Amino acid sequence: MSNKDKYDKVFVEIFSIEKDSLSGLEYNSIPQWDSVGHMALMAELEGVFEIMMEMDEIIGFNSYKKGIETLNKYNIDF
């Protein structure tokens, strides 16, 4: 499974959404992506990619697109 597939799968499973709705997804744009959903997302991404994000990165992780940029900092290529 590619990193992109893993990334997408985390969003789909955590938020119970369809893969085709990911591209423009932003924090608080759906009810599931609230503060609790955000922490579940962060924990799952850290586990899947075996990383530990900095607090400012977790706070700044406010969209699907921004998440890809953040994970690129950890040499996770999409």
C-alpha positions as CSV (number, residue, x, y, z in Angstrom):
1,M,0.0,0.0,0.0
2,S,1.4,3.4,-0.9
3,N,1.8,6.2,1.6
4,K,-1.0,8.1,-0.2
5,D,-3.3,5.1,0.2
6,K,-2.4,4.8,3.9
7,Y,-3.0,8.5,4.5
8,D,-6.4,8.4,2.7
9,K,-7.4,5.3,4.6
10,V,-6.7,7.0,8.0
11,F,-9.0,9.9,7.1
12,V,-11.7,7.6,5.7
13,E,-11.7,5.3,8.8
14,I,-11.4,8.0,11.4
15,F,-14.1,10.3,10.0
16,S,-16.3,7.6,8.3
17,I,-16.3,9.5,5.0
18,E,-15.9,8.6,1.4
19,K,-12.5,8.8,-0.2
20,D,-13.8,11.1,-2.9
21,S,-14.5,13.9,-0.3
22,L,-10.9,14.1,0.9
23,S,-9.3,16.7,-1.5
24,G,-10.9,19.8,0.0
25,L,-11.4,18.6,3.5
26,E,-10.6,21.0,6.3
27,Y,-10.8,21.1,10.1
28,N,-14.4,21.7,11.2
29,S,-15.7,21.4,7.7
30,I,-17.4,18.2,8.8
31,P,-18.9,17.4,12.2
32,Q,-16.5,14.5,12.7
33,W,-13.4,16.7,12.4
34,D,-13.7,18.5,15.7
35,S,-11.1,18.7,18.5
36,V,-11.7,15.1,19.5
37,G,-11.7,13.8,15.9
38,H,-8.5,15.8,15.3
39,M,-6.6,14.1,18.2
40,A,-7.8,10.7,17.0
41,L,-6.6,11.6,13.5
42,M,-3.2,12.7,14.8
43,A,-2.7,9.6,16.9
44,E,-3.6,7.3,14.1
45,L,-1.3,9.1,11.6
46,E,1.6,9.0,14.0
47,G,1.0,5.3,14.5
48,V,0.7,4.4,10.8
49,F,3.7,6.4,9.8
50,E,5.7,5.8,12.9
51,I,6.4,9.4,13.7
52,M,5.9,11.9,16.5
53,M,4.7,15.3,15.3
54,E,5.6,18.5,17.1
55,M,2.7,20.3,18.9
56,D,2.8,23.2,16.5
57,E,2.5,20.8,13.6
58,I,-0.5,19.1,15.2
59,I,-2.2,22.5,15.8
60,G,-1.4,23.6,12.2
61,F,-2.6,20.4,10.6
62,N,-5.9,22.0,9.5
63,S,-6.6,20.4,6.2
64,Y,-6.1,17.2,4.2
65,K,-3.6,19.1,1.9
66,K,-1.7,20.7,4.9
67,G,-1.3,17.2,6.3
68,I,0.6,16.0,3.2
69,E,2.9,19.0,3.5
70,T,3.5,18.2,7.2
71,L,4.2,14.5,6.6
72,N,6.6,15.4,3.8
73,K,8.8,17.0,6.5
74,Y,9.2,13.5,7.9
75,N,10.4,12.1,4.6
76,I,7.1,10.5,3.9
77,D,6.6,10.9,0.1
78,F,3.3,10.9,-1.6
